[in-house]
Amino acid sequence: NTNTNTNTNNSPKASGHKEVDDESKQEKPVAYQNLLSPDDIPFRKDKEDMSRKESMKDPYDVDMFAGYLWKQSTNVRKDWKRRWFVVESGELAYYRSKDNMVRELVVDTMLCKVKERFDHELKFVFELISPSRRVYTLQAENEKDFIAWTSVLKNQVHRLLRRRTLDTPKSRTSSQLEVNKQKHTIKNEIQANNPICADCGKKEPEWVSINMGVMVCISCSGVHRSLGTHVSKIRSISLDDIHMSTLTLLHRLGNERVNKILEHTIPSDYEKCNSNSAGYVPKKFCIQKKKKKSYGKYMFKLFINPASQKSHEELNNLLLESTKSEDLLPMLEAICQGANVDCVSPDPSQNNRTPLHIATLQNKPVALELLLQNGASQSAKDKDGKTARELALDLNLGKIVDILELHDPSSHFQKESGNQSPTENNDKDNESDHEN
């Protein structure tokens, strides 16, 4: 289904412009008449109003796209000219007429921010803002084109990120083999560094809490699931495809380090109960003891060193400062004691930035992962109105962008990354089903 409509009856008056140059009264350039254009995409005013099946195939997620836009000139007159725009391989360019096939490059969309200008005096206006802060002001001819163009341009960054290591079958295969090899190595090291369950002491645990950084046995994993994912996010180190950034976090933390925080002052009546113990221990009694300990340890943080407890302001400052240097244990300690992962730095030079902004600017991917695993918001903006992702794009920090995309629920990158857990939907399993 391709669009070959050459109707040019869109008058400048109807679009809100006072004049139009002769070059804009044109047909589509011949070489681009068969490209996907706004007319080829079914109009959907509300992108969220669709079925689950449709959401997996975003019609705006395309490599090539073309159509007419009004472009505001940068001269004193600030007049508008109608041009044929083409998105191809992440680049936005335009052509002056069907006879003039000189390609005028506008910008690399990978490094741009798309901003809808609903406050503009004209309808359907949006801006492309480059890393150097240059602003390109464009106007679509109707609401359908406006939604199509802004959606396609925003999706380019997702497509380019996915393509980064997938340019050819050969590179895809070799790259994936290398990643799998690295994952296998780091998983083995994580298991070697954590020979017993962080909670009950059972040997050879195979489950991980990816936000707390510990390994637990299958029985304790069931207890963790009962706490809720806002407290502990459980994955199988052997069954689940865990992203490299998450594995790196687990490798940097681990049972011994984390327990120094979470089990600093554990009372004797919380004695570990496991199948390695001498003598018979009733299963029901054992599970009850595990629940009691896990709720105290992870949900209520009862066993943290009282001497290390700080005021809310002190905890926020500890989180901000330790994020700068990617000092993970103080970061985790601050989070466990109640620091706000979205707190704003009181330092005027930080421009109202949150820990997520700071981890991005300092290029600290593991600190970023820890914050995101513990609920840091990607929508927080600094004094300049920038999110962490926008800062990462400005600085061309590809690894940081990848991690942010991975944790963005709306991201196509997340949907295709293979980071979803086959064990994630088992939160309501009966704990006794996990007991050996």
N, C-alpha and C positions, 0 to 999 in steps of 0.2 A: 504494500500500500504506500504509494508515493504521491507527493503533492506537486501538481504542475500548474496550479492556479496562478495566473499572471495578472489578476485584477489589480489595478492601481488607482481605484477610485477613492482611496482614503485621502481625503482632502486635508491640508494643513490646518484649516479652520476647525475641522472635526477633531483633530488631534490636539488642538490648543496652540498651534504654531501659526505665526502671521505670514510666513513665506516658505517657499520651497524652491530649491534650485532645479534646473532642467535635468541634471544628471540623475535625480532621484525618481523621475518619471520613467520608469524602466521595467523591463521584464527581468526575471531571474537570470544571472549569468548562466550561459548554456552548460558549462562544465559542472554546475551545481544544481541543475533542475531536479535531479532525482534524489537529493539528500532529504533525510527526514526533517520535516518542518512542523511548526505548531499545529497545522491543520491535520497532520497525520496522527495526532495523539488525542484520544477521547477526552473531552473536557471533564475535569473533575475539580470542582471549586474547592472542596474540602479534601485535602490529601489524606486526612485521617479517616474519612468516611468510606471505608472499603472493607471487603472481606479479608480474612486472614490469608486466603489463597492468593488474592490479588496483590497483597502487600509484599509477597515474595518476589514479584516481578514488577518493579517500579518502571512505568513507561518513560520516565524522565531520566533513567539511568542508561545513557547512550554515549557512544564514542564520537559520533558525528551528528551535527545538528545545524540547521540553517534557517534563515528567515529575515524579514525586514525589521529593523529597529530605527528609531529616530536617535540621532547622535547630536548632543549639544557641543558646539565648537568651543574652543578655549580662547577665542579672540575676544575683543572688547564687546562686540555685538552680542555674543552668547547666542547666536542663532542656531537653529536646528536643521539638520540635513538627514534625509531618509537614505539609509544605506542597507545593502544586502550583507548580513553578518553570517559568519561561518565559525562553528566550533569544531576543531579537528585536532586530535592528539593532544588535547589539553590546552590548545592555543585558540584565542579568539581573534579573528581578523575580519576585515570587511573589504568590499569591492565597490568602487564608485558607480559603475554601470556595467551592463552586459557586454559592452564593447571594450571596456577598459578592465582587463583581467589582471591588473597590477594588485597584488595582495598587500593590504595595509595591515600590518600586525598591530593589534591593540595591546594585548597583555597575555602572559602565561597564567591561566586560571588557577593553577596549582598553588600559587602564592598570593591569591587575591581573596578578599572578603566581599561577599555580595550583601548589599544593604538595601532593603526595600524602603523607598521614600514615601510613606503614606502621608507625610506632612507637606509634601510638595504641592504647589499651586496647580500643577497638572496631574492628571491621573496616570497610573501605570508606569511611574518613574522608578528606576532603581539605579544604584551606583555600584561600580566596581572600584575597590580601593586596593591599590598595590602596596607592597611592603614599604616603598618609599613615600607612601601617603598620597600619591597622585590619585586623583578621583576622576573616573570616567562616568559621565552622566548619560544614561540611555533611557528611552521610553518605548514601551511596547504599544501596539496599536489597539489592543483590547485586553480585557481581563484574562481571557484564555491564553493569549500570547505572553502576558505578564507572568502568569503562573508557570507556564512552560519554560520560559527563558531563565527565570530565577532558579527554578528547580534543577534544570539541566546544568547550569553553571555551578551551583552548589554541589552537585553530584560529581563534578569532574575530579575534585580532590580525592573522593573515595575510589574512583576508577584508577587514577594514577597511582595511588598507594597500592592497590591490588596488583597493578601491572608491574610494580617496581622489580619484583623478582620472578615474574611470570611471562617475560617477553617471548620466550620460545619454549617448545616442549623440552628441549635439551637442558636449558637453564633452569626450567621448573623442576625437572627431575633431579638434577645435580644439587640445586639449592635445597630442595626438600629433603634429600638424602643427608645433606650436611646438617640441617636443622634437627632431623630425627636422631642423628648420631650425637649431636650436642645434648639433646634432651635425654637420651639414654644414659650418657655419661653423668650428667648432673643428677638424674634420678637415683642412680646407683650411689652417688656420693651423699645425697640426702638420706637415703636409707642406712648407709654405713655410719653416718654421723648421729643417727637417731635409732639405736638398736632396740630401745624399749618404748612402750607407750608413755606419752607425757603425763597421762592421768593415773593409770593403774599399774604401770610397770611391766605389762605383758610384753614378751619378746616379739620381735619382727612385726611391728605395726605396718600397715599398708594404706592407711588413710591419713589425709592431711587437712588441717584447718587453714585455708589459704589466706584468711585475713588475720589469724593469730600467729601463724608461722610455726605450728607444732604438728607432730605426727602422733596418731592415736590408733589403737587397735579397732577391729570391726565392731566389738561390743560398745566401746566408748564412742565410736562414730555415731551409733544410734542415739546415744544420749545427747551428743552434740546437735544432732538434727532436731531433737525435741526442744532445744533452746531457741531455735529460729535462726534464719540466715542473717538477721541483723546482729546476732551475737557471734555465731560461728558458721562459716561456709565450708562444708565438708566435700572433699573430692577423693576419689581413689587414685593413688599414684600410679597404679598399673592399668586401670580401666579407662580413665579419663584422659583426654587430650588437653593437658595443661600448658598454657602459653609459656614461652621461655622467660618472659619478664616475671611471671608468678613463680616459676621454679627458682629463679635467681633470688627472689625474696625469701622463699623457704630455705634456700641454701645459706643465706646470710643470717637468718634467725635460728630456728631449731629449738628442740626441747630444752636443752640445758640452759641456754641463754634466756629463753622466755620464762621458764619456771623460776629463775632467779627473781623475776618481777612478780609473777602471779602466785608463786608458792613460797614467798619469803617468810611468812609467819603462819604456816599451816598448823592447826592444832592436832594433837595426837588422836582425837576421836574421828579425824578424817583419814585414818590409816588406809593405805592402798589395799584394794581387794581385787585379786586377779587369780587366774587359773594356775599361775606359777607357785601360789602359796601352798605350804605344806598342809595336809589334812583336807577334809571336805568342807567346802563353803557353799551353802545353798545358793542356787542361781538367783532366785528372787531377792534374797538379802543382798547379794553382790550388786545387782542392778540398782537397788535402792541406795546403796552406799555410793555408787558411781554417780547417780543423779544428784545426790546431796552435795557431793564434792564439786561436780561440774557446775551446778547452779551457783554455788558459793564462789568458785574460782573464776568463771567466765562471765556470768550474768551480774553478780553483785560485787565482784572484785574484793572479796573479804580478806584475802591473804596477802595483799600488798603491804609493804613495809610502812607502818604508820608514820615513821620519821620522815619518809620521803613525800608525804602528802602536802600539797601546796594549794594556794588559793586558785580560783578559776583564772584570774589574770596571769598568775605565774605559770600555770599549766599551758595556757595559750602561747605565752612567750617562749616556754621551753620547746613547744612544738615548732614554732616559727624558726627558732635558732638552730635546732637540731636538723630541721629540714634542709637548711642551707648547706650543711656539711654532710648530709645523708648519714647521720648518726642514728641508726635504726632503733636501737634499744631505748634511748631517751624519747624518741618519737613514739614508740609503742607504749612506753610507760605513761607519757602524757595523755595519749588517747585512752588508755585503760582507766586513768584517773578522772577522765571527763573533759579533757580539752576539746574545744570546738574545732573540728577539722576544717571548718570554713571561716575560722576567725580572721579578722582583718588586722594586718600589722599596724601597730601604733606609730611606727617609724615613718615620718613624713616622706622620707626619700623612697619608701616602698610603694607610694602611690595607691594606698588602699588595697594592696595585694594580699591574697590568701596564701596558705601553705602550698596549694596547687600551683599558683602563679610562680611562687618562689622556686619550687622544685623544677618547674619548666625553665625559668630563666637561668638557673644554675646548672641545667642539663643533668639532673639527678634522676635517672629512670627508675631506680629501685625505691627511692623515697616517694616518687610519683605513684608507683604501684601500691605501696603501703597505704597511702592516703586514699586512693581510689577504692581499694579493697575494703576500706573502713568508712565508705560513704561520702567522700569529698565530692562536692557539686562542681560539675563542669560548666554550669551556667553563670557562676560568679564572675563579675567583671571588676576590673581595677578602675582607677580614677580616669583613665583614658577610654574606658568603655570596652576594654579588651578581655576576652576570656583566655584561659590558659592555652587553648588550642590555637587561638589567633596569634598569641605571642610565639608559639612554637612554629607556626607557618611563617611569621615575619622573620624569624631567625633561621628558618630552613632546618629545623631539628627533626629529621625524619623519624628517628627512633621514638622520640617523645610523642610525635603526632600519631604514630602507630599504636602506642599504648593508650592514648586518649581515645582514639577511634575504637579500640578493642573494648573499652568500657562504656562506650556510648550506646545506649539501648536502641537508638534509631539508626545506627550506622550499618551500612551495607557491608562494610569491612568486617564488622562483628559477626554478621549473619553467615559470612563465607569463610570465617577464619578457622572453623573447626574447634573453637574453644568452648562450645556448649558441652555440658556434662551429661552423659547417659545416666549417671547416678543422681543427678540434681533433683529429679522429681520423686525421690524416695523418702522425702522428709517425714512422711506420716507412717513409715514402716514401724511395726512393733519392734521395740528394742530386743525382745527375746529372740526374734528371728535372726539377729546378728550374733547371738551368743554361741560360742563353740561348745 
